[in-house]
Structures are given as structure tokens and as C-alpha cells.
Amino acid sequence: DDDDDDEENKNPSCFKNRAQAELYHLVSTYADISHTRRIPDVSHLSQKKNKEDSTLRWRNQKDDELDAILIHAMTHIHRTRNRVSKNNEKLAKKVKAGREISIDDTPRDQGFARPTVLFLSPMRNVCGRAIMRFLKLCPNAHGRADAVNKLERLENDFLAGYSSDETSSDEDASDEEDDEELKRRKKKMQKKINKVTKKKKKYKTHVPLEYKELFRGNQDDHFRLGVKITKAAVRPFVDFFGADIVFASPLGIVTAMNDDISAADFLSAIELVIVDRCDVVAMQNWEHLETVLEKCNQLPKDAKDVDVNRCHEFHLNGAAASARQTIFLSQFETAEINATFNGALCANVEGKFRLRATKEKGVLGLVASPDDPRNLRKNESATLPNLISRQEFELVRVSKKNIQDADDIRFRHFAKVVLPRIRENPDQGQLIFCATYFEFVRVRNLLVDREVSFAINSEYTDIAEAARARTLFADGRKRCLLLSERAYFYQRRNIRGVNSVFFYSLPENPQFYAEVCSFMKNPSPTRNHQSNTKNQFRGRGAGVSGNKTAHALFTRLDSLKIERVCGTKRGKKMIQETKEVDKKDKDMFVFC
């Protein structure tokens, strides 16, 4: 039966397109795979609402690559369970016939626990969509009406609030029409009130569709779910030791291990690990993922209903990690992913495959253009072009002997060269961007020691305090704003009053570079009368749009970031220039 399944799966007609078939054939080799070019589909968000359609929009989302991975996981589970069930039948026949079963006749077809597949996801909404796609592809979930137990609870726990504003039914059609009429009346009344009071419209932020898709619904990052697959049904919410596949977040498993040492015993027999949206996991805590991978395939602390005679020999010898397949799915390639994929945590004897982009176009053109083609931020000022005149990339030289001190060398260069430039700049609105919280803390302490007027926006800043900091910065009462990448990742807030941007380190996501630079295209907010009169005499200030400049620091260790921001051709040339240590003119790369 397994051979027949392989022949059917090799048929290209079983897949939607050629790319999906090739990915499945690559995954079926059981080699480790790092797929860092998985672009999420957001086309379903641009569809118009249909009152006659009561289905959720996420059902129309295209994710052929994830479907191929889930089909592979499902095939692996069916093969494992069929092998065990057939061997159980053979042993039962021998016992019924009165034959003695020796150790040599005992088949070795299982591990220390039943779960063989681990699916890691950063948030509940992302995992919920993967679970629904898994159930849609699983044939055991379509045999009868109650084939999936506790389906309503599953949707409430993982997909609650995902598309509450996008579901409709025929019964509520009349109510929606009445609501639309009320909205029209309210808009007309609001226009009349605005004319009388001369109240200005609030500036609306325009966040990317990818952000809306990622943070739609339940954003909880602490969850665990065990799913058991039987011959005629699929049973979610079962105990981990009785499940076939475990859907969880890295944080959910780590907290369980901290509460009980033996809680990670169900990971001892994992043969397939799938990590979805590694780029989002890196924004949370990559160490949690490494901890989970370290605990996989270790000898259990407490053996529960384990027949040692039927365990695989490589499990007993402690070499199960060398037979485990690990699959990383990410939107872009990072140093953390490469380090984990090439390290001891992914030591598969079947080999490794890496799927990555061969050429990156970069985002420099998006920043330099007067209009934003990706509709990241809308420029409301038609009279002032607010063009970004210069994009500067300064090389911080790090020799091979001092690679371990690269962070300290960057910090000293920033304090000696870049910070005086920020303080001497007569214009207000200096935005400083830091990629990690460690860099954020070092720069914050430096600004405090140098007595620079600044406000902060980090991932640990309260929402109200962060909004107040942005207001103080936009009004010119704070000279600088210190922003961390993780804070901007979770809260895509529009920042006004930005005249120049200084990247202490480039962001991992190239989209963030374009979006942060697009803040300089925003119209400056109106100041009070005193600040405007001062700016008229001085000819400067945050309200006056001068030269818009973006300045970024990079080292030879930031080759992946440089390629994504500047493009592959430019990035390679900029990194190659690092070998010419004597030529200091090569330290600055300017794009106008």
C-alpha cells in the first residue's frame, strides 16, 4: 500500500502546479529543508465582500507550499500507523496460534512515544489556518458528519475573531442594509459638523496587507494541541502521548518543560519537525525554538507504556536526532536560521537542501520614488514633494580577528562618528532605528549620557507611553526618537515629523527599511505659533522640509540584509569592498 501511495503522489496531476509537485518530491526525500522564499498570499484580502457568501476569506487563501508540506506530514503519519497496525495483527495471529514470539521476531516499528510529527507556529491564528488546511487535506476527516471531534471548540480557540467583520449570512442581509443607511446618515451629519466647526480629518495610517493578515484574529503565542488520527475520525485536544501530530508554539512547549521535567518526553520519538513562519518566530524569541529542537529525540525521563522491544535501535542508541527531518519555512533568510540549520540541531543523515532567492531586487527604488507603489504610506501634501534625496550606507570595518567584537566596534563608531552628526544637525526629527533590543539599550544609555533630547518606542514600552512619545517627537518637543525593530513589527504606527533616519543596524525585513524611510514623505504636523515663528526666522525646524536623508551602518556580517535592501548585485559589490582596508573612500556608498 505504501508503494501504491508513492506512485500516486509522484503523479503531477495530483498537485495544483509544478512548483507544488517539485516541493513535495523534494520533501519526500526526508532531507532537511530551509525554504526562505515563502511569500504569504494576501490576494484574498482584496476581494470584495459578498453578502451571499458565508464562508471565511481565509479559505480562499492560496498556500500551495504549505499544502505540500502538510501532505507529506499526513503521508508520514499514515505510513507509521499502518506499519504498526499491520505488525500488531501479525503478532496477534501468532499469539492466537500459540506460537512463542522471540525478541528477534519482534518488529522494531516505533519509538518511545506515539507523536511523530511536530508543527511549530508563532501564533494561534497562523496555526489555526494550518490546522484547517490539514483537516481539509486529511481523508479521515471527511468520512462522516462527526469525523472531526470538537470542531467548534477548535475554531473558537484558534480562529475566533479572525474574520468576524467579513462573515455574512442571508438572515442578516436586511440588518446590514439598515446599518449601511445609518452609516451614510452619520457621515452626512459628520460632514456638516466638520464644516461648522472646521474640524480637520484625522490622519489615517495605511498598514500593509501582510500585517493585516498576520495579526488578524487570535495573536496568542502560548498554545499546545494534540491531534490523533484514527481510521474513520480525527480527534483534536487529546493527550500529547496519544497524539500523532502536535501543533504548538515554541513558547508553549518551553513553559510546559519548565513546569515539569518529564513534560518533554512526548518529543522523544519526533521524526518530522515543521517550523512555519520562522521570520515571525525570530521576532518573538529564537532561543525558545532552539530549546525545543534540543529536547527532541532525547531519552525520556519517565517511560509511559513503552514496549522497549519494539523501539527502533537508533532510538535506543540515542541517535534518533540524526534521522529526524527538519523543515524551516520563512519569508526571508536570516543569520539565525542559517546558524540553526547548519548546526548540530539539524544533523540529518539524508542531507540538506536550501531554497533561497538567487537575485534580490532591493527596495532602494521604493524609497527614492515620489509615490509609494506598495501603498505603504500615502503622501497627503501635493505641494511639497518630500523626496528622499540621499540614501547613505556606511561601512564599519571589522577584521577577521575582531569578528567577536563586531558589536562593540559598531557601537564605538556610532558614538564617535554618527552621534555628533545627529547632535550638530539643526533640524528636528531625527529617527534612530535599532534591530535588536540589546542595541536599543546600548544606544539609549549613550543618549542619556550625552544628554540628548529623545523619546523611546520599544517592545516593552506601554502603548499609551509610546503614543505620547511619538506625539512629543512629532511636535518637536523631543529631538530624536529611538525605535526598535520588534516594536515596529508588532505596532505599525505612523510616525510624523521625521526629517532624517539613522539605522544603527539594518532591519531583517527589507519592507521595514522602505516603510521607515517613507515616514520622511509624510507631511509635517502643524506646530504651535511660537515654534512656527522661530522656524520662520531661523529657516529650519521640524516643520520645514529640508534634505531627506537615510543613513545606515553595516558590516561584512550583514551581507544578507544588504542584499535584501540594496539588491544582490549592489550588495555583493559593497561587501567585496570590505577587503580593501586601506581605501577609506570605499566606506561610504551613496544612492541618490
KOLLO-752625 format. One line per 10 residues: number of its first residue (from 0); for each residue z negated, y, x of C-alpha. Coordinates in steps of 0.02 Angstrom, whole numbers, padded with zeros to 5 digits, always signed. Each point is the difference from the previous one (the first is absolute). Example, Ala and Ser with C-alpha at 12.3 -4.5 7.8 and 13.67 -1.06 7.14 Angstrom:
2
0	-00390:-00225:+00615 ~ +00033:+00172:+00069 .
END
This chain:
592
0	+00000:+00000:+00000 ~ -00038:+00120:+00143 ~ +00174:-00030:+00074 ~ +00081:+00035:-00168 ~ -00096:+00163:-00014 ~ +00058:+00051:+00175 ~ +00181:-00032:-00046 ~ -00016:+00103:-00159 ~ -00085:+00144:+00089 ~ +00136:+00004:+00133 .
10	+00129:+00033:-00134 ~ +00044:+00187:+00005 ~ +00026:+00002:-00189 ~ -00188:-00022:-00023 ~ -00032:+00174:+00069 ~ +00043:+00175:-00061 ~ +00090:+00055:+00157 ~ +00041:-00056:+00175 ~ -00144:+00096:+00081 ~ -00126:-00091:-00107 .
20	+00076:-00169:+00043 ~ +00000:+00038:+00186 ~ -00181:+00058:-00005 ~ -00054:-00158:-00092 ~ +00091:-00111:+00125 ~ -00084:+00094:+00142 ~ -00172:-00016:-00080 ~ +00025:-00186:-00036 ~ +00002:-00033:+00188 ~ -00190:+00031:-00004 .
30	+00010:+00121:+00145 ~ -00101:+00161:+00007 ~ +00097:+00147:-00071 ~ -00027:+00187:+00018 ~ +00108:+00090:-00129 ~ -00022:+00187:+00032 ~ +00146:+00064:-00101 ~ -00060:-00037:-00176 ~ +00040:+00158:-00099 ~ -00087:+00006:-00170 .
40	+00110:+00021:-00152 ~ -00038:+00152:-00110 ~ +00159:+00004:-00104 ~ -00094:-00063:-00153 ~ -00104:+00160:-00003 ~ +00153:+00108:-00030 ~ +00048:-00095:-00157 ~ -00013:+00093:-00164 ~ -00134:-00051:-00122 ~ +00059:-00109:-00142 .
50	-00108:-00009:-00155 ~ +00077:-00165:-00053 ~ -00043:-00081:+00167 ~ -00180:-00059:+00007 ~ +00012:-00080:+00172 ~ -00081:+00075:+00153 ~ +00111:+00088:+00124 ~ -00066:-00099:+00146 ~ +00091:-00152:-00072 ~ +00164:+00088:+00043 .
60	-00051:+00030:+00179 ~ +00114:-00087:+00124 ~ -00088:-00093:+00140 ~ +00115:-00140:+00054 ~ -00083:-00017:+00170 ~ -00172:-00030:-00075 ~ +00076:-00124:-00123 ~ +00070:-00101:+00145 ~ -00172:-00003:+00085 ~ -00086:-00052:-00162 .
70	+00127:-00139:-00030 ~ -00037:-00065:+00174 ~ -00188:+00005:-00034 ~ +00025:-00088:-00166 ~ +00108:-00135:+00080 ~ -00131:-00028:+00134 ~ -00137:-00022:-00131 ~ +00104:-00124:-00101 ~ +00042:-00102:+00155 ~ -00182:-00009:+00052 .
80	-00066:-00049:-00171 ~ +00139:-00127:-00031 ~ -00034:-00082:+00167 ~ -00186:-00014:-00037 ~ +00026:-00064:-00178 ~ +00125:-00133:+00057 ~ -00118:-00061:+00135 ~ -00142:-00006:-00126 ~ +00106:-00111:-00112 ~ +00041:-00117:+00144 .
90	-00183:-00014:+00049 ~ -00050:-00029:-00180 ~ +00126:-00143:-00015 ~ -00069:-00080:+00158 ~ -00179:+00013:-00063 ~ +00051:-00070:-00169 ~ +00085:-00146:+00087 ~ -00158:-00035:+00098 ~ +00070:+00043:+00171 ~ -00108:+00076:+00136 .
100	+00054:+00171:+00063 ~ -00020:+00022:+00186 ~ -00008:+00164:+00093 ~ +00175:-00025:+00067 ~ +00068:-00022:-00176 ~ -00085:+00158:-00062 ~ +00128:+00142:-00011 ~ -00041:+00165:+00083 ~ +00069:+00122:-00126 ~ -00128:+00139:-00025 .
110	-00122:+00118:+00083 ~ -00182:+00044:-00019 ~ +00030:+00096:-00162 ~ +00131:+00006:-00137 ~ +00068:+00179:+00022 ~ +00153:+00003:+00112 ~ +00075:+00171:-00037 ~ -00085:+00170:+00023 ~ +00082:+00157:-00070 ~ -00077:+00161:+00064 .
120	+00035:+00166:-00085 ~ -00077:+00173:+00023 ~ -00034:+00047:-00184 ~ -00017:-00081:-00170 ~ +00155:+00079:-00075 ~ +00110:-00061:+00144 ~ -00076:-00173:-00009 ~ +00014:-00003:-00190 ~ +00187:+00026:+00007 ~ +00015:-00140:+00129 .
130	-00103:-00117:-00110 ~ +00109:+00035:-00152 ~ +00157:-00033:+00102 ~ -00079:-00161:+00062 ~ -00036:-00056:-00178 ~ +00175:+00047:-00053 ~ +00076:-00107:+00137 ~ -00121:-00145:-00022 ~ +00072:-00135:-00115 ~ -00174:-00064:-00044 .
140	-00037:+00166:-00088 ~ +00141:-00016:-00128 ~ -00027:-00171:-00077 ~ -00101:+00054:-00150 ~ -00082:+00152:-00078 ~ -00169:-00028:+00084 ~ +00072:-00052:+00167 ~ -00088:+00146:+00087 ~ -00185:+00008:-00037 ~ -00089:+00169:-00017 .
150	+00163:+00096:+00012 ~ -00071:+00149:-00095 ~ -00148:+00011:+00117 ~ +00118:-00010:+00148 ~ +00103:+00148:-00063 ~ -00156:+00102:-00038 ~ -00075:-00029:+00172 ~ +00156:+00033:+00103 ~ +00123:+00100:-00106 ~ -00114:+00105:-00109 .
160	+00062:+00179:-00013 ~ +00156:-00037:+00102 ~ +00122:+00060:-00133 ~ -00108:+00053:-00147 ~ +00106:+00155:-00019 ~ +00161:-00100:+00003 ~ -00032:-00137:-00130 ~ +00054:+00028:-00177 ~ +00022:-00099:-00160 ~ +00090:+00019:-00164 .
170	-00165:+00022:-00094 ~ -00046:+00155:+00101 ~ +00173:+00079:-00007 ~ -00045:+00118:-00141 ~ -00161:+00051:+00087 ~ +00096:+00040:+00158 ~ +00122:+00109:-00097 ~ -00147:+00096:-00073 ~ -00074:+00019:+00173 ~ +00165:+00070:+00064 .
180	+00004:+00130:-00138 ~ -00177:+00052:+00041 ~ +00046:+00015:+00183 ~ +00149:+00111:-00042 ~ -00110:+00113:-00106 ~ -00129:+00012:+00138 ~ +00134:+00046:+00126 ~ +00065:+00139:-00113 ~ -00175:+00069:-00027 ~ -00036:-00010:+00186 .
190	+00159:+00098:+00039 ~ -00052:+00137:-00120 ~ -00174:+00007:+00077 ~ +00075:+00009:+00175 ~ +00110:+00146:-00051 ~ -00149:+00096:-00068 ~ -00120:-00040:+00141 ~ +00138:-00008:+00133 ~ -00076:-00159:+00065 ~ +00097:-00083:+00140 .
200	+00045:-00182:-00002 ~ -00097:-00116:+00113 ~ +00089:-00070:+00150 ~ +00036:-00183:-00036 ~ +00003:-00124:+00142 ~ +00146:-00120:+00012 ~ -00058:-00162:+00078 ~ +00125:-00135:+00051 ~ +00036:-00143:-00119 ~ -00063:-00123:+00131 .
210	-00173:+00079:-00010 ~ +00001:-00010:-00189 ~ +00048:-00182:+00007 ~ -00132:-00046:+00129 ~ -00147:+00088:-00081 ~ +00043:-00038:-00180 ~ -00132:-00101:-00090 ~ -00152:-00086:+00076 ~ -00022:+00055:+00182 ~ -00150:-00110:+00038 .
220	+00007:-00077:+00173 ~ -00140:-00127:-00026 ~ +00056:-00155:-00096 ~ +00019:-00189:+00014 ~ +00092:-00121:-00114 ~ +00026:-00188:+00010 ~ +00147:-00080:-00091 ~ +00017:-00186:-00031 ~ +00168:-00078:-00043 ~ +00002:-00162:-00100 .
230	+00144:-00102:-00071 ~ +00006:+00094:-00165 ~ -00102:+00159:+00023 ~ -00054:+00139:+00117 ~ -00185:+00039:+00004 ~ -00056:+00166:+00076 ~ -00182:+00051:+00032 ~ -00049:-00169:+00072 ~ -00116:-00035:+00145 ~ +00081:+00028:+00169 .
240	-00031:-00179:+00056 ~ +00094:-00063:-00154 ~ +00146:+00122:+00011 ~ +00172:-00026:+00075 ~ +00037:+00183:+00040 ~ -00122:+00143:+00026 ~ +00047:+00180:-00038 ~ -00120:+00121:+00084 ~ -00019:+00158:+00100 ~ -00061:-00003:+00180 .
250	-00154:+00100:-00051 ~ -00041:-00123:-00140 ~ -00003:-00148:+00119 ~ -00096:+00092:+00136 ~ -00138:+00052:-00119 ~ -00014:-00178:-00064 ~ -00019:-00063:+00179 ~ -00135:+00129:+00034 ~ -00099:-00060:-00152 ~ +00013:-00185:+00043 .
260	+00053:-00081:+00163 ~ +00076:-00151:-00087 ~ +00102:+00109:-00120 ~ +00149:-00008:+00118 ~ +00008:-00190:+00000 ~ +00142:+00003:-00128 ~ +00108:+00079:+00138 ~ -00016:-00153:+00111 ~ +00156:-00085:-00071 ~ +00114:+00151:-00022 .
270	+00178:-00042:+00052 ~ +00090:+00157:-00060 ~ -00061:+00180:+00009 ~ +00099:+00140:-00083 ~ -00052:+00180:+00033 ~ +00086:+00121:-00118 ~ +00015:+00187:+00034 ~ -00070:-00004:+00177 ~ +00033:+00187:+00012 ~ -00127:+00030:-00139 .
280	-00124:-00123:+00077 ~ +00010:+00100:+00162 ~ -00050:+00156:-00096 ~ -00155:-00091:-00065 ~ -00071:-00101:+00145 ~ +00105:-00113:+00111 ~ -00155:-00080:+00075 ~ -00038:-00085:-00167 ~ +00168:-00088:+00007 ~ -00030:-00058:+00178 .
290	-00171:-00066:-00051 ~ +00077:-00102:-00142 ~ +00133:-00073:+00116 ~ -00135:-00047:+00126 ~ -00099:-00094:-00133 ~ +00153:-00098:-00058 ~ +00014:-00183:+00057 ~ -00175:-00008:+00073 ~ -00111:-00151:-00024 ~ -00102:+00021:-00160 .
300	-00186:+00034:+00008 ~ -00035:-00106:-00153 ~ +00116:-00143:-00047 ~ +00019:-00011:-00189 ~ +00077:-00160:-00070 ~ +00106:-00025:+00156 ~ +00075:-00170:+00041 ~ +00007:+00011:+00188 ~ +00105:-00158:+00012 ~ +00142:+00089:-00093 .
310	-00006:+00164:+00099 ~ +00142:+00043:+00117 ~ -00035:-00038:+00181 ~ +00041:+00177:+00056 ~ -00131:+00063:-00124 ~ -00131:-00115:+00075 ~ +00050:+00053:+00176 ~ -00017:+00185:-00042 ~ +00186:+00035:+00025 ~ +00043:+00042:-00180 .
320	+00035:+00182:+00044 ~ +00151:-00054:+00104 ~ +00078:-00076:-00158 ~ -00034:+00150:-00113 ~ +00143:+00112:-00054 ~ -00037:+00186:-00010 ~ +00117:+00122:-00088 ~ -00019:+00189:+00017 ~ +00089:+00112:-00126 ~ +00001:+00186:+00040 .
330	+00104:+00154:-00033 ~ +00007:+00047:+00185 ~ -00053:-00069:+00168 ~ -00164:+00050:+00080 ~ -00089:-00039:+00161 ~ -00141:-00089:-00093 ~ +00122:-00118:-00085 ~ +00087:-00041:+00164 ~ -00165:-00027:+00091 ~ -00064:-00120:-00133 .
340	+00167:-00088:-00020 ~ +00021:-00027:+00188 ~ -00182:-00041:+00032 ~ -00106:-00156:-00014 ~ -00025:+00020:-00188 ~ +00181:-00051:-00031 ~ +00024:-00150:+00116 ~ +00122:-00104:-00103 ~ +00086:-00141:+00093 ~ +00155:+00022:-00108 .
350	+00036:+00168:+00081 ~ +00016:+00178:-00063 ~ +00132:+00109:-00081 ~ -00002:+00189:-00010 ~ +00103:+00094:-00129 ~ +00009:+00185:+00040 ~ +00119:+00147:-00014 ~ +00124:+00009:+00143 ~ +00038:+00185:-00027 ~ -00111:+00136:-00071 .
360	+00081:+00159:-00063 ~ -00157:+00105:+00013 ~ -00062:+00140:-00112 ~ +00041:+00154:+00105 ~ +00143:+00046:-00115 ~ -00113:-00002:-00153 ~ -00117:+00124:+00082 ~ +00135:+00120:+00061 ~ +00098:+00006:-00165 ~ -00036:+00145:-00119 .
370	-00006:-00119:-00148 ~ -00097:-00160:-00002 ~ +00118:-00142:-00046 ~ -00144:-00120:-00037 ~ -00082:+00125:-00119 ~ -00163:-00004:+00097 ~ -00044:+00180:-00031 ~ +00094:+00128:-00104 ~ +00026:+00172:+00075 ~ -00030:+00128:-00136 .
380	+00042:+00154:+00104 ~ +00187:+00032:-00013 ~ -00006:+00163:+00099 ~ -00092:-00067:+00153 ~ +00088:-00150:+00078 ~ -00157:-00057:+00095 ~ +00103:-00103:+00121 ~ -00084:-00097:+00140 ~ +00077:+00075:+00156 ~ -00068:-00119:+00134 .
390	-00061:-00178:+00013 ~ -00084:-00026:+00169 ~ -00051:-00166:+00074 ~ -00106:+00014:+00157 ~ -00020:-00147:+00115 ~ -00174:-00040:+00066 ~ +00028:-00099:+00159 ~ -00101:-00159:+00020 ~ +00027:-00110:+00151 ~ -00012:-00189:-00004 .
400	-00164:+00004:+00092 ~ -00079:+00117:-00129 ~ +00060:-00083:-00160 ~ -00179:-00039:-00051 ~ -00042:+00186:+00014 ~ +00149:+00056:-00106 ~ -00112:+00070:-00138 ~ -00103:+00102:+00124 ~ +00157:+00067:+00085 ~ +00071:+00055:-00168 .
410	-00164:+00085:-00047 ~ -00011:+00095:+00164 ~ +00180:+00057:-00018 ~ -00033:+00061:-00177 ~ -00156:+00095:+00053 ~ +00085:+00079:+00151 ~ +00176:+00037:-00064 ~ +00015:-00011:-00189 ~ -00165:+00073:-00059 ~ +00022:+00166:+00094 .
420	+00171:+00014:-00082 ~ -00081:-00022:-00171 ~ -00133:+00130:+00035 ~ +00124:+00126:+00070 ~ +00117:-00017:-00148 ~ -00016:+00160:-00104 ~ +00051:-00087:-00162 ~ -00119:-00089:-00115 ~ +00036:-00172:-00071 ~ -00014:-00120:+00148 .
430	+00000:-00180:-00060 ~ -00061:-00135:+00122 ~ +00042:-00180:-00042 ~ -00090:-00152:+00073 ~ +00056:-00179:-00025 ~ -00170:-00087:+00018 ~ -00177:+00048:-00046 ~ -00055:-00021:+00181 ~ +00122:+00136:+00051 ~ -00054:+00104:-00149 .
440	-00182:-00001:+00057 ~ +00044:+00047:+00179 ~ +00109:+00146:-00053 ~ -00130:+00057:-00127 ~ -00137:+00004:+00131 ~ +00116:+00094:+00119 ~ +00039:+00133:-00132 ~ -00186:+00021:-00032 ~ -00036:+00023:+00185 ~ +00141:+00127:+00020 .
450	-00059:+00094:-00157 ~ +00165:-00014:-00093 ~ +00001:+00041:-00185 ~ +00059:-00159:-00087 ~ -00020:-00110:-00153 ~ +00010:-00189:-00009 ~ +00082:-00130:-00111 ~ -00044:-00178:+00048 ~ -00014:-00165:-00093 ~ -00189:+00024:-00007 .
460	+00007:+00176:-00071 ~ -00050:+00019:-00181 ~ +00143:+00042:-00119 ~ -00078:+00164:-00054 ~ -00038:+00051:+00179 ~ +00176:-00046:+00055 ~ +00074:+00108:-00139 ~ -00113:+00145:+00049 ~ +00053:-00020:+00183 ~ +00184:+00009:-00049 .
470	-00034:+00155:-00104 ~ -00090:+00087:+00144 ~ +00144:-00045:+00114 ~ +00133:+00060:-00122 ~ -00091:+00165:-00030 ~ -00010:+00034:+00187 ~ -00189:-00010:+00010 ~ +00016:-00149:+00118 ~ +00121:+00009:+00144 ~ +00032:-00187:+00024 .
480	-00003:-00156:-00108 ~ -00038:-00168:+00080 ~ +00083:-00143:-00095 ~ -00009:-00189:+00030 ~ +00139:-00121:-00042 ~ -00111:-00112:-00104 ~ -00058:+00147:-00106 ~ +00179:+00049:-00033 ~ +00046:-00180:-00037 ~ -00127:-00014:-00141 .
490	+00016:+00178:-00067 ~ +00174:+00076:+00010 ~ -00059:+00177:-00032 ~ +00113:+00148:+00022 ~ -00058:+00120:+00136 ~ +00054:+00181:-00009 ~ -00007:+00138:+00128 ~ +00063:-00108:+00145 ~ +00097:+00095:+00134 ~ -00003:-00129:+00139 .
500	-00046:-00182:+00019 ~ -00076:-00081:+00156 ~ +00004:-00190:+00006 ~ -00137:-00059:+00115 ~ +00082:-00171:-00024 ~ +00149:-00050:-00104 ~ -00032:-00092:-00164 ~ +00044:-00182:-00020 ~ +00101:+00035:-00156 ~ +00149:+00113:+00041 .
510	+00000:+00060:-00179 ~ -00166:+00087:+00034 ~ +00078:+00100:+00141 ~ +00135:+00067:-00116 ~ -00123:+00035:-00140 ~ -00127:+00089:+00110 ~ +00137:+00107:+00078 ~ +00066:+00039:-00174 ~ -00163:+00093:-00034 ~ +00072:+00141:+00104 .
520	+00139:+00017:-00130 ~ -00126:+00037:-00137 ~ -00015:+00182:-00055 ~ -00157:+00082:+00067 ~ -00134:+00037:-00130 ~ -00042:+00178:-00049 ~ -00145:+00077:+00095 ~ -00122:+00130:-00054 ~ +00041:+00185:+00019 ~ -00095:+00023:+00162 .
530	+00086:-00143:+00090 ~ +00172:+00058:-00060 ~ -00027:+00177:+00062 ~ -00057:-00065:+00170 ~ +00154:-00110:+00013 ~ +00112:+00147:-00042 ~ -00068:+00102:+00147 ~ -00013:-00146:+00120 ~ +00163:-00082:-00048 ~ -00079:-00171:+00003 .
540	-00113:-00112:-00101 ~ +00007:-00156:-00104 ~ +00096:+00087:-00137 ~ +00143:+00048:+00116 ~ +00124:-00140:+00035 ~ +00038:+00004:+00185 ~ +00074:-00136:+00110 ~ -00043:-00170:-00069 ~ -00038:-00120:+00143 ~ -00054:-00181:+00008 .
550	-00076:-00056:+00165 ~ -00041:-00184:+00035 ~ -00080:-00090:+00147 ~ +00056:-00175:+00050 ~ -00017:-00122:+00142 ~ +00100:-00149:+00058 ~ -00112:-00108:-00109 ~ +00067:+00086:-00157 ~ +00175:-00071:+00015 ~ +00000:-00076:-00175 .
560	-00056:+00164:-00079 ~ +00128:+00101:+00098 ~ +00142:-00113:-00054 ~ -00047:+00014:-00184 ~ -00018:+00190:+00006 ~ +00139:+00050:+00121 ~ +00117:-00148:-00017 ~ +00035:-00148:+00112 ~ +00123:+00085:+00118 ~ -00104:+00157:+00024 .
570	-00161:-00099:+00012 ~ +00064:-00112:+00139 ~ +00060:+00149:+00100 ~ -00167:+00089:-00022 ~ -00096:-00155:+00055 ~ +00115:-00031:+00148 ~ -00032:+00175:+00065 ~ -00181:-00049:+00028 ~ +00052:-00090:+00158 ~ +00049:+00164:+00083 .
580	-00175:+00058:+00040 ~ +00052:+00138:+00120 ~ +00108:+00093:-00126 ~ -00118:+00105:-00106 ~ +00145:+00075:-00096 ~ +00021:-00165:-00089 ~ -00171:+00014:-00082 ~ +00063:+00101:-00150 ~ +00133:-00054:-00125 ~ +00052:+00134:-00125 .
590	+00104:-00029:-00156 ~ +00061:+00154:-00093 .
END
